[in-house]
């Protein structure tokens, strides 16, 4: 899956991700103050809590960037992208809804995706930005055993 689609799908799961982050940040905070379980691990728990807050901030920034990029593309393309990638609507259902053929839906999706990529690039977000800024923080979550996926 390309980086722009990962950004789009991550932004569509923003409320769910924020709930998970709040849950684990609270768990780390409470664990850091529990004298019976920490035994010298308070710093590690606080460090984990800081990672959660950093991730929360990054997800908020991603959500805002995706919203801004989507607002800069044609309304029809925007609704098509959101229906297909965020709403999990199939191309066949979209073809029936818009009364076009399935290849036409895929062609329009490609055009919509290209418009979205151009809008992201105008904002300075490209694959290099994604690899250097977004992915490393998600990689840290695997060390914390948090059920989080891109």
TAKACOR-V635933 format. One record per residue. N is the residue number from 0. RES is the residue in one letter. PSI is psi in radians with two decimals (999 if undefined). OMEGA is omega in whole degrees, 0 to 359 (* if undefined). Layout:
BEGIN
n=(N N)
res=(RES RES)
psi=(PSI PSI)
omega=(OMEGA OMEGA)
END
This chain:
BEGIN
n=(0 1 2 3 4 5 6 7 8 9 10 11 12 13 14 15 16 17 18 19 20 21 22 23 24 25 26 27 28 29 30 31 32 33 34 35 36 37 38 39 40 41 42 43 44 45 46 47 48 49 50 51 52 53 54 55 56 57 58 59 60 61 62 63 64 65 66 67 68 69 70 71 72 73 74 75 76 77 78 79 80 81 82 83 84 85 86 87 88 89 90 91 92 93 94 95 96 97 98 99 100 101 102 103 104 105 106 107 108 109 110 111 112 113 114 115 116 117 118 119 120 121 122 123 124 125 126 127 128 129 130 131 132 133 134 135 136 137 138 139 140 141 142 143 144 145 146 147 148 149)
res=(X X X X X X X X X X X X X X X X X X X X X X X X X X X X X X X X X X X X X X X X X X X X X X X X X X X X X X X X X X X X X X X X X X X X X X X X X X X X X X X X X X X X X X X X X X X X X X X X X X X X X X X X X X X X X X X X X X X X X X X X X X X X X X X X X X X X X X X X X X X X X X X X X X X X X X)
psi=(2.37 2.80 -0.65 -0.60 -0.62 -0.70 -0.76 -0.82 -0.60 -0.71 -0.59 -0.38 0.23 -0.88 -0.71 -0.77 -0.70 -0.67 -0.75 -0.77 -0.80 -0.73 -0.87 -0.61 -0.73 -0.73 -0.76 -0.70 -0.81 -0.68 -0.55 -0.42 -0.07 1.86 -0.60 -0.47 -0.33 -0.93 1.00 0.13 0.18 -0.77 -0.73 -0.69 -0.73 -0.67 -0.76 -0.70 -0.70 -0.68 -0.67 -0.73 -0.66 -0.74 -0.71 -0.77 -0.73 -0.73 -0.66 -0.76 -0.74 -0.77 -0.80 -0.72 -0.77 -0.72 -0.73 -0.75 -0.73 -0.59 -0.29 0.08 2.89 2.47 -0.71 -0.73 -0.69 -0.82 -0.61 -0.80 -0.81 -0.67 -0.76 -0.84 -0.57 -0.69 -0.13 0.63 2.38 2.81 -0.60 -0.75 -0.68 -0.69 -0.74 -0.72 -0.75 0.00 0.88 3.04 2.80 -0.73 -0.57 -0.68 -0.80 -0.63 -0.79 -0.63 -0.70 -0.76 -0.74 -0.75 -0.72 -0.69 -0.71 -0.76 -0.76 -0.70 -0.70 -0.76 -0.60 -0.46 -0.04 0.26 2.04 -3.01 -0.62 -0.77 -0.80 -0.83 -0.64 -0.43 -0.69 -0.82 -0.74 -0.64 -0.66 -0.58 -0.58 -0.49 -0.49 -0.54 -0.41 0.01 0.81 2.26 1.46 2.29 2.60 999)
omega=(183 186 183 178 176 177 182 181 176 179 180 179 186 180 179 179 180 177 179 181 179 180 183 177 177 179 179 180 180 180 181 181 179 185 185 185 187 181 177 182 183 181 179 179 179 176 177 179 177 176 178 180 177 178 178 179 180 178 177 178 178 179 179 179 180 178 180 179 179 179 181 177 182 183 180 178 179 181 178 178 182 179 186 186 181 183 180 175 182 179 180 178 177 178 178 181 183 179 176 178 179 176 177 178 180 177 179 176 178 179 179 179 178 177 179 179 178 179 177 181 176 178 180 181 177 183 179 177 181 182 184 190 189 185 183 180 177 178 179 183 178 177 183 182 180 183 186 180 175 *)
END
